[in-house]
């Protein structure tokens, strides 16, 4: 499950996280490299500045999604070449990042700044905080006041991957999901049939699973499915018109592909005769579920909607 979540996060941020088109990322390697690029490119210079209009770095992605920089962190970053000073500055930057996201409503109390460091910087951090290493510190550098748990390399890599994934998920939660409008256009053709179905309330305290923005999406899915199911499959030879359903989650209720097909048909009705009419409207077997999924993915490719969804 965690690997599937990681893949979904990586795909979304690769496709939609950047102002200048797609930018492939890997979690955590490319994210750590973006903020530690000085290690790989500078050996003799005192500092290295990364220009915002030239390179696609993590903070540029955050600027694109948020519209503003993190207070105290400039558009172009300068990192010292002294390993200890560089580590302290990166640790401070990660601390500011986490504090900024928490201030926007992110849940990241379990993520420590040192988990976002590169392995070589984490090693320096543990050596400094356990007294095995000494070195100069920047004005923002300080020893940790918390108990130190030294992780071996494999355990740290696992922790770092999880930490960066959670950071990206929370960035999506606080900066992308709130863009969803709560306005749902009234539609008399679908509202009548929806009256007999329990409603989905958008109030914040109505669910401890989904946010009000996610529940707005569920309302949208319900309205479009109920409106389009009789249109898309009115001539279906593989089960007829599918029955009414109450869509309450993004997992089980989307498995057969019919709900997503109904959404696409609302915007791309020309796909009905070429793709969606061939779907099983009451799938029973694994083969029929796979058949519907193949058609849905082919429909996405037909309109150049390549979001790397696996059948």
N, C-alpha and C positions, 0 to 999 in steps of 0.2 A: 504493500500500500504506500509506504513512504517513497519507494522508488518511482511509482506512478505519479505521486504528487510532485516529486522533484522534476520529473520529465515534463509535466504539464506547466510548471512554473518556468522552467527553462525555455520551453517553446513560446509561451506568451511574451516573456520579456525579450526574447530574441526577435520576435516579430513586431511587437508594439511598444517596446520600452524606450525607443530612441527617436529623436527628432528628425534624423536624416536617413530613415529607412532601416532595414534589418541589420542587426549586428549580433552574430552568434556569440553566445556566452556559454561558459561551463561553470558549474557550481561545485566547489568554491573557487576553482583555480583561476579563471579569468577575472573574477571579481577581486580576488586578492592581488592579482597581478596589476590590475588597473590602478590600485592605490599604492602599490609597491613598485611601480615601474622603474623607479630610480635605481633599484638594485640591479636590473638587467641591462640598463643602458648607460649608466654613468659610473666611472671608476675613479677618475681624477678630478672632476669638477667638484666645487664645494657644495653646489646644490643643483637641482634639476627642476625646471618649470615646465609644466604640461599645459599647453594652450587649449582653451575650451573649444575653439573653432577648428581644431586640427585633429584631436584624438577623441575617441568615444570612451570616456571613462565612467566609472560608477556615479560620480557626483554630477556629471552631465546628464546621465539618465534620470537621476533624482530631480534635477532642475526641470527636465522636460515633463515629468509627471506631476511635479509639485508647483512649478512656476516660480520658485525662489530657492536661493541657496541656504544651506544650514548656517545660522549665525556663527560668525567667527571663522568659517572655512571659506576661503576665497575661491574665485573661479579657477585660477591657476595655482597649483600647489608647489611648494618648495620643501624638499625633504633633505635633511642633513646626510652626509655620507658617513658620519660616525655611527656605527651600528647601534649603540645604546641610545644615542639621541634620536636616531631615526625611529627606533622601536617605541620610545616614549611619545614621540609626536604622533605616530600612527595609532598608538593606544589611546591618546587623547582625542584624536579625530573620531575614532570608533565610539568613544564614550559620548562625544557630542552628537554623533549620529543617533545613537540609541536614545539619548535624552530627548532629542528633537522629535523622533518618531513617537516616543511615549507621550510627549506633550500633545501630539496630534490624535491620540487615542489608541496607539498600538499597544499590544500586550507582548512585551519583550523582557519581562523581569527575569526570565530564566537564561537570557543570553548575556554572557559576559564579554566585555570588549576584547579580551585576550583571545577569545574563540574566533574572532574575525581576522586575527593576524595570520601572516604566512608562517609555515612551520619553523623557518630559521629565526623569525622574529619572536615567535612563541618560546623557542628555546632560550633566547636571550632574556625574555621576560621572566622565565622561571629561574634562570641563573641569577639574575639581579635580585629577585624577590626572595630567593633562598640563601643569598649571601655568597654564592659561588662565583659571582662576577661583579666587578666594579667598573664604573665608567661615569663620564660626565652626563648631566641631565639637562634638558631644556627647562625653561621656566615653567612649562606645563607638566613636566615629568614628576612623578612621585611613586613611591613604593605602595604596593597594595596593602590596604588595611584589613582585607578579608583573609580568611584561611587559604593557604595555597595548596591546591591539589595538582600535582605534576602528572600530566598525562603522557604516556608513551606515544610514539609517532602514529601508530595505527589508530589508537583511541582518539588522539587529537584530530586526525583527519576526519573521522566519523563525526566528532562533535562539531568541527568547523563546517562540514557540509550541512549538518542539521541547522546550525546557527544561521548561516547565510540563506538557507531555504526559508527559515522562519522570518528573517528580515525582509526578504522579497515578498512573502505572503502578506506580511503586515503593511508593507508599502502599498501593495495592491489594495488592501482593505481600506486604508485611510486616504489614499489619493485617487484611486480608480473607481471603486464601487460607489462612492458618494456622487459621482457624476450622473448616476442613474436618476432620471426624473421620476417623481412620484405621480406625475400627471398621467392618467390613463384615459384616453379618449373614449367617451361613451359610444356604445354601439348597440342599437336596439335589437338588431338581428341576433346578437349573441347574449344580450343581457336577459332576455326572456328565458332561455334554456338554462342560463346560469343561476336563475333564482332558486331553483330546487337544490342547488349545490352549496355546501357550507362555504362561507367566504374565508379569505385569508387576510387577517388584519395586519396593517402596516405598523402599528404602534410598537415602539422599541421593546417593551416588556412582554410582548405576546409570545416570544420564542426565546429559548436559551440555546438554540442551535443556529438559526439564521438571523442575520441582521435585517433591518427594515428594507434595505436596498435589495437584498436577496429575495425577500418576500415580495417586493415589487416585481421582480423578475418572474416569480412564480405566478403572480396575478396575470402578468403579460402572457405567459405560456398557456395558462388556462383559457384566457379569452381568445387567443389566436387558434388554439386547438379546437375549441368548441365552434368557432366561426368557420374554420376551414375544413374540418373533417368531412362534412357532407358535400363540400365542393370538390376536394381533391380526389376522394374515392367514391364518388357517386356512380361511376361506371366500372368499379373494381370487379375483376373476375377472380380475385384471390381472397375472398372473405367478405366482400361487400363493404358497406360503410362501417367503420369501427365504432364501438359503443362510446358513450360519454364516459369521461373519467375525471377524477379529481387529482390534479397534479400537485403534490405536496413536498416533493424532494427532487434533487438533481441527480439521483442515483437510480433507484429502481424504476421510477416513472418514465425514464428516458431510454430504457434498455432496448426497446423494440424499434426505436428509430422513428416511430410515427409522430411523436410530439415535435421533434426537431424538423421532420419533413413538413409538417403543417406550418411551422414558422417560416421555413424557406419558401413554401408555396405562396404565402401571403405577400412576399416581396418579389418572387420570381415565378409567377404563375405558368410561364412557358415550360418549366421543368416538370409540370404535372404529367403531360402526355408522354414525355420522353423518359422520365425516371420514376416518379412517385406512384404512378398507376400500377407499376409492376410489383409493388410491395405487398407482402402478406399483412392483412389488416387484423388478423387474429392469430399471430404466430404461436406455435406450440412447441416446435422442436428447435434444437440448437442450429440446425441447418437453415431454418426459416429466419431465425434471428440474425444469423450471419448474412443471409441473402439481403435482408433489409438494411443491414449496416453497410454492405458493399454498395448498394444503390445510393444510400445517403452520402457516402464519401465520394462516389463518382459525381453526384450532383454538385457537391462542393467544388470539386476540381473543374467542373464544367463552367462555373462562374468565377474561376480563379481564386476561390477561397481556400487557400492551402494553409491550414493551421496545424498540419502534422497530426491529425487525428487518426489513430490506428483502428482498423476494423475490429 
